Amino acid sequence: MMSFLARSVGTVLLIAALFAVGVLVHEMGHVVALWIFGARLGGLYILGFKLYPRLLWRPLPGYYGYVYYEDTLPLVQQQTFLLCGSLATLATALIAQIILWASCPRWGTTRLALLTLCFFWLDILTHTLPTMGIPAYLFFGARTMSQAAEAYLAAVTLGMPAAIFQALVVGVSLLLLILTIIRWWRLTQADRPKFVGNGNAT
């Protein structure tokens, strides 16, 4: 009983930690874009903590993470900066998917971590669903559409047709979900002990 409880608590803690990693990956996508564009980072917040320019406890209501810059960027760079957050988590999901299929991790922390990382596509999906009639508050509390649909609005501003972006996001999300389920099932089957007979027949 204690072993099951310990495993359950460990699983919850691991998934919670990876959620924080997901928020960090998203915000670092923004930060990398700023670095490429040569803009100065003004602040970086993750789950209530201000990490830059110095560590502080400073919650931002309605935000899991937040990045701002001090320079003025051209429109294309500004929208690319906004889009790069969700692209970073989507790239992480794709990399995790490749690793999961290319390896055969035993059941435990490694496999659970990879499976969780495979679901990082949820970031770009939840930044798109509010534009398809799904209430934004289900994912982002009281945030406005312009805040909740960050990736979608950035892509559309950069010239991507709205319907095509929505279809791509939903399609890629469903594909990655199906691939993850298939791989999880195959790994589960591989975990089962195989019956070996003694060569005798009656």
GIWOKA-V944717 format. One record per run of one state. SS is the DSSP state (helix for helix, strand for strand, loop for the rest). FROM is the first residue (numbers start at 0). LEN is the number of residues. If there is no record, write none. Layout:
ss->SS from->FROM len->LEN
ss->SS from->FROM len->LEN
This chain:
ss->loop from->0 len->1
ss->helix from->1 len->36
ss->loop from->37 len->3
ss->strand from->40 len->6
ss->loop from->46 len->2
ss->strand from->48 len->4
ss->loop from->52 len->3
ss->strand from->55 len->2
ss->loop from->57 len->7
ss->strand from->64 len->5
ss->loop from->69 len->5
ss->helix from->74 len->28
ss->loop from->102 len->6
ss->helix from->108 len->9
ss->loop from->117 len->4
ss->helix from->121 len->11
ss->loop from->132 len->4
ss->helix from->136 len->4
ss->loop from->140 len->4
ss->helix from->144 len->4
ss->loop from->148 len->1
ss->helix from->149 len->8
ss->loop from->157 len->4
ss->helix from->161 len->30
ss->loop from->191 len->11
